Amino acid sequence: MSDIVELINDEGKVEKLIINASFHIDDIEYAVLSYPNSEEGMIYRIDREEDDTPIFNIVEDRDELQEVIDVYEGMAEDLI
């Protein structure tokens, strides 16, 4: 069973997303999320509140995004 996270979208509606993977690059935690029945993933940086509650922030910086994609694809290749 996959982990599910509920996020609030720009319209204030709750969306359920599947956590396909989570990993660290240096000290930063990332997650690849997707909608149920979708193969397209979205990359989020996971920040933490003082009580350790995760805050999912979509990665918008192109250089950071490319670095995370490269690491994720490398991980996927290692699993094959």
N, C-alpha and C positions, 0 to 999 in steps of 0.2 A: 504494500500500500504506500502511495506517495504522500509526502507531506503537502498540506494545503495551507496557504496563507490568504487572509482576507485583507485587501487593500481598498482604500477609498479613492475613486477616480476623480478627475477634474470636475465632474458634475455632482459630486457628493454621493455617488452610488457605490455600494460595496461590490467588489469583484473578487471572485475566488480564483486564485492562481496556483499552479502546481510548482513546487520547488524541484527542479530537475537536478540541480547541483549547487553546492556551496563550497567555497574554497577561499584561501587567503593568498594575497600577493603582498609580500612584505607584512605590514601590520594591518592591512585593509582587508575586510571581509566582503566577498561578493557572492551573489546568487544569480543563477539563471532560472527565470520563471517563465511559464507559458500558460496559456488558457487551456482548459480541458479540451481534448480532441484537436489540438493544434500542435504542429511540429515546430513552429516558429518561436524561438526563445527571445526573451528580453533580459538585459543585464542590469542588475541593481547593485548598488553599493549598500552594505548594511552598516549603518551607524547605530550606536547604542546609547540609550538614555542612562542616567545615573543608576537606575534600578535594573539595568541590563535589558530593558525592553527594546527589541529591534525596531529600527526605523529604516524602511526600504526607500532608497532614493535612486531613481533611474539615472544611469550614467549617460551624460550628454556630451562630455568632453571627448572629442574625436580621438585624441592620442591615448587617453586613458581607456576608452572603449576598445580601441584596436589592441592594446596591450592585453586586456582581459580576454578578448576573443582569441588571441594567439595562445594564451595559457590554457583556456578552456578547450580549444581544438587539440592542443598537445596532449591534454589529459585524455580526451576522447580517443586519440590515436593510440595511446598507451594501453587502453582497455581492449582494443580490437585485437 
